[in-house]
Amino acid sequence: MEPKGRKRRVLLMVSKSEHCLNDLMFRARVGELPIEVVAVVSNHDDHRDLVEWHGIPYHHIPVTPATKPQAEAELLKLRERYDVELVVLARYMQVLSSRLVEDMAGEVINIHHSFLPSFKGARPYHQAYEKGVKTVGATAHYVNAELDEGPIIAQQVVEVDHTFDAADLAAAGRDTERKALANAVKWHCEGRVFLNGNRTVVLKQARRSAPGRAERPNQASMTTAVISGALR
């Protein structure tokens, strides 16, 4: 567990869709997340005004197949410059190289706009529409060398029906993306997430019991037993 009140230094990365970016900056600003957003990196210049309104440095790093190595080298320099402890891909739509992922293993969280392992890769809401799904969801996971295969930290779902087209599914899914990513960032930065191969153990806060009911054992006090048992 992390000391209460300590804020992790977080760098956010984003492409065109700003809903997760905006949500994380807001939650950090009002104290809902134990993070300090030290910088935002994007392969587009669309969100500069929004980010700088929050008083956060904005770095536009375009990415093409030819410039990807230089772009990732610049990202690593920013990581060192800002003393970054966690990188969050808040709908950043560029695939990181295997070398970069290995350099930052366990320090990069991504939000994928589907309930993994369903609908991996591009256009998951369109894939979901073609299958006629009755729920859509989102998955926050650690990034590894395999696309959308990293250890899952948090997931959220919402019910839909036959009246939803692909755009409606995407709109419904945005709330699940925001919540799943915020939960994952919070739990990681509180030291509640433990990697176990390609899985995670997440120690959530014990809920307060209703008046008159016996309280459950505090989950934080059971940390050692839970982890040792789960990792055997």
LINTA-V178030 format. One record per backbone hydrogen bond with DSSP energy under -1.0 kcal/mol. CO is the residue of the C=O (numbers start at 0). NH is the residue of the N-H. Records with the same first field share a line. If there is no record, write none. Layout:
BEGIN
CO->NH / NH
END
This chain:
BEGIN
2->5
7->35
8->84 / 85
9->37
10->87
11->40
12->89
17->21
18->22
19->23
20->24
21->25
22->26
23->27
24->28
25->29
26->31 / 32
32->34
33->7
35->9
38->11
39->58
40->13
41->60
46->50
47->51
48->52
50->55
51->54
56->39
58->41
63->67
66->70
67->71
68->72
69->73
70->74
71->75
72->76
73->77
74->78
75->79
76->80
77->81
78->83
85->10
86->108
87->12 / 89
88->90 / 110
90->14
96->100
97->101
98->102
99->103
101->104
103->106
106->86
107->142
108->88
109->140
111->113 / 138
113->115
114->117
122->126
123->127
124->128
125->129
126->130
127->132
128->131
133->159
135->157
137->155
138->111
139->152 / 153
140->109
145->148
150->141
153->139
155->137
157->135
160->163
164->168
165->169
166->170
167->171
168->172
169->173
172->176
173->177
174->178
175->179
176->180
177->181
178->182
179->183
180->184
181->185
182->186
183->187
184->188
185->189
186->191
187->190
189->1
191->202
193->200
195->198
198->195
200->193
209->212
218->221
219->222
221->225
222->226
223->227
224->228
225->229
226->230
END
